[in-house]
Amino acid sequence: MSDTKKQIPLRISSKLYEQLAAWAKDDFRSLNGQIEYLLSECVKKRRKIDTDIDNHSKKEE
C-alpha cells in the first residue's frame, strides 16, 4: 500500500465542523489531522470487532 495521501471532498455541517475544530485544538492537531486520526481509530476498532466475531464463530464450530 502506498503512503501517498489521497484528497477527498468532505461536506459536513457547520456545527460538526466547529465541534471537530475545537476537539482538534484540544488535542493539538489540525482539523485534517483530527479527522484522519478519528477515522483511523474507527477502522482499527472495526477490525478488532470483526476479528473478535470471527474468532468467536470459529470457537463455536
VOKEVEX-506854 format. One record per residue: residue number from 1; x, y, z of N, C-alpha, C in turn; residue in three letters. Coordinates in steps of 0.001 Angstrom, whole numbers, padded with zeros to 6 digits. Layout:
+-----+---------+---------+---------+---------+---------+---------+---------+---------+---------+---------+
| num |     n_x |     n_y |     n_z |    ca_x |    ca_y |    ca_z |     c_x |     c_y |     c_z | residuo |
+-----+---------+---------+---------+---------+---------+---------+---------+---------+---------+---------+
| NUM |       X |       Y |       Z |       X |       Y |       Z |       X |       Y |       Z |     ala |
...
+-----+---------+---------+---------+---------+---------+---------+---------+---------+---------+---------+
***
This chain:
+-----+---------+---------+---------+---------+---------+---------+---------+---------+---------+---------+
| num |     n_x |     n_y |     n_z |    ca_x |    ca_y |    ca_z |     c_x |     c_y |     c_z | residuo |
+-----+---------+---------+---------+---------+---------+---------+---------+---------+---------+---------+
|   1 |  000850 | -001173 |  000000 |  000000 |  000000 |  000000 |  000895 |  001234 |  000000 |     met |
|   2 |  000548 |  002182 | -000782 |  001318 |  003410 | -000903 |  001034 |  004339 |  000276 |     ser |
|   3 |  002050 |  005098 |  000672 |  001861 |  006076 |  001744 |  001363 |  007415 |  001213 |     asp |
|   4 |  001097 |  007483 | -000084 |  000590 |  008709 | -000679 | -000791 |  009017 | -000103 |     thr |
|   5 | -000981 |  010243 |  000325 | -002273 |  010630 |  000889 | -003217 |  011023 | -000231 |     lys |
|   6 | -004446 |  010613 | -000108 | -005490 |  010921 | -001074 | -006295 |  012112 | -000586 |     lys |
|   7 | -006722 |  012922 | -001495 | -007581 |  014048 | -001169 | -009015 |  013686 | -001505 |     gln |
|   8 | -009917 |  013998 | -000576 | -011331 |  013747 | -000823 | -012127 |  014973 | -000387 |     ile |
|   9 | -013189 |  015298 | -001110 | -014046 |  016386 | -000644 | -014890 |  015878 |  000525 |     pro |
|  10 | -015114 |  016725 |  001481 | -015911 |  016337 |  002645 | -016863 |  017474 |  002979 |     leu |
|  11 | -018127 |  017155 |  003005 | -019137 |  018152 |  003359 | -019726 |  017768 |  004705 |     arg |
|  12 | -019596 |  018667 |  005662 | -020160 |  018439 |  006988 | -020885 |  019704 |  007432 |     ile |
|  13 | -021748 |  019555 |  008395 | -022498 |  020706 |  008901 | -021553 |  021671 |  009617 |     ser |
|  14 | -021979 |  022905 |  009701 | -021189 |  023923 |  010410 | -021005 |  023548 |  011873 |     ser |
|  15 | -022043 |  022993 |  012475 | -021968 |  022602 |  013886 | -020929 |  021503 |  014093 |     lys |
|  16 | -020945 |  020476 |  013243 | -019968 |  019404 |  013358 | -018557 |  019927 |  013103 |     leu |
|  17 | -018424 |  020813 |  012126 | -017124 |  021420 |  011831 | -016578 |  022122 |  013072 |     tyr |
|  18 | -017410 |  022929 |  013706 | -016979 |  023664 |  014897 | -016583 |  022717 |  016026 |     glu |
|  19 | -017354 |  021648 |  016215 | -017047 |  020676 |  017265 | -015730 |  019950 |  016988 |     gln |
|  20 | -015529 |  019544 |  015737 | -014279 |  018866 |  015376 | -013087 |  019805 |  015492 |     leu |
|  21 | -013266 |  021051 |  015078 | -012180 |  022028 |  015156 | -011778 |  022269 |  016617 |     ala |
|  22 | -012758 |  022361 |  017506 | -012468 |  022558 |  018930 | -011752 |  021339 |  019506 |     ala |
|  23 | -012199 |  020150 |  019129 | -011582 |  018913 |  019593 | -010147 |  018828 |  019091 |     trp |
|  24 | -009947 |  019161 |  017831 | -008602 |  019148 |  017248 | -007690 |  020108 |  018010 |     ala |
|  25 | -008190 |  021275 |  018314 | -007401 |  022262 |  019056 | -007021 |  021710 |  020431 |     lys |
|  26 | -007967 |  021077 |  021112 | -007699 |  020475 |  022426 | -006622 |  019395 |  022349 |     asp |
|  27 | -006598 |  018662 |  021233 | -005633 |  017572 |  021039 | -004365 |  018019 |  020314 |     asp |
|  28 | -004222 |  019335 |  020095 | -003051 |  019904 |  019414 | -002843 |  019302 |  018028 |     phe |
|  29 | -003954 |  019151 |  017296 | -003908 |  018643 |  015928 | -004581 |  019651 |  015010 |     arg |
|  30 | -004258 |  019540 |  013725 | -005019 |  020290 |  012728 | -006371 |  019609 |  012589 |     ser |
|  31 | -007323 |  020294 |  012009 | -008633 |  019690 |  011790 | -008493 |  018463 |  010890 |     leu |
|  32 | -007707 |  018584 |  009829 | -007498 |  017455 |  008931 | -006855 |  016279 |  009686 |     asn |
|  33 | -005859 |  016591 |  010512 | -005199 |  015549 |  011306 | -006157 |  014879 |  012267 |     gly |
|  34 | -007050 |  015658 |  012857 | -008023 |  015102 |  013791 | -008992 |  014164 |  013076 |     gln |
|  35 | -009472 |  014582 |  011928 | -010393 |  013737 |  011165 | -009697 |  012442 |  010747 |     ile |
|  36 | -008461 |  012542 |  010280 | -007708 |  011345 |  009890 | -007490 |  010429 |  011091 |     glu |
|  37 | -007159 |  011002 |  012240 | -006966 |  010212 |  013457 | -008252 |  009477 |  013839 |     tyr |
|  38 | -009370 |  010199 |  013841 | -010640 |  009587 |  014224 | -011050 |  008472 |  013267 |     leu |
|  39 | -010862 |  008699 |  011987 | -011187 |  007656 |  011012 | -010300 |  006428 |  011203 |     leu |
|  40 | -009018 |  006655 |  011460 | -008089 |  005542 |  011700 | -008504 |  004730 |  012923 |     ser |
|  41 | -008889 |  005426 |  013993 | -009326 |  004732 |  015203 | -010591 |  003914 |  014952 |     glu |
|  42 | -011501 |  004456 |  014178 | -012734 |  003722 |  013849 | -012426 |  002463 |  013044 |     cys |
|  43 | -011508 |  002566 |  012103 | -011133 |  001406 |  011292 | -010475 |  000341 |  012177 |     val |
|  44 | -009575 |  000754 |  013073 | -008932 | -000203 |  013990 | -009976 | -000898 |  014862 |     lys |
|  45 | -010928 | -000121 |  015371 | -011973 | -000682 |  016224 | -012821 | -001676 |  015442 |     lys |
|  46 | -013154 | -001328 |  014217 | -013960 | -002240 |  013402 | -013203 | -003530 |  013112 |     arg |
|  47 | -011905 | -003405 |  012787 | -011099 | -004609 |  012539 | -011090 | -005506 |  013762 |     arg |
|  48 | -010954 | -004911 |  014958 | -010929 | -005691 |  016191 | -012268 | -006381 |  016396 |     lys |
|  49 | -013354 | -005663 |  016177 | -014683 | -006258 |  016341 | -014875 | -007398 |  015347 |     ile |
|  50 | -014485 | -007178 |  014080 | -014610 | -008230 |  013064 | -013767 | -009442 |  013438 |     asp |
|  51 | -012560 | -009206 |  013947 | -011680 | -010301 |  014349 | -012275 | -011055 |  015528 |     thr |
|  52 | -012806 | -010321 |  016505 | -013428 | -010960 |  017664 | -014626 | -011807 |  017244 |     asp |
|  53 | -015425 | -011308 |  016316 | -016587 | -012065 |  015835 | -016120 | -013326 |  015110 |     ile |
|  54 | -015097 | -013193 |  014255 | -014566 | -014354 |  013534 | -014025 | -015392 |  014512 |     asp |
|  55 | -013283 | -014949 |  015510 | -012720 | -015878 |  016491 | -013818 | -016559 |  017295 |     asn |
|  56 | -014849 | -015819 |  017650 | -015964 | -016398 |  018395 | -016695 | -017440 |  017553 |     his |
|  57 | -016884 | -017128 |  016279 | -017571 | -018060 |  015375 | -016776 | -019347 |  015217 |     ser |
|  58 | -015459 | -019232 |  015121 | -014611 | -020419 |  014962 | -014634 | -021294 |  016194 |     lys |
|  59 | -014758 | -020692 |  017385 | -014815 | -021465 |  018626 | -016106 | -022274 |  018716 |     lys |
|  60 | -017173 | -021748 |  018111 | -018462 | -022433 |  018162 | -018537 | -023608 |  017213 |     glu |
|  61 | -017644 | -023657 |  016207 | -017707 | -024727 |  015200 | -017225 | -026034 |  015710 |     glu |
+-----+---------+---------+---------+---------+---------+---------+---------+---------+---------+---------+
***
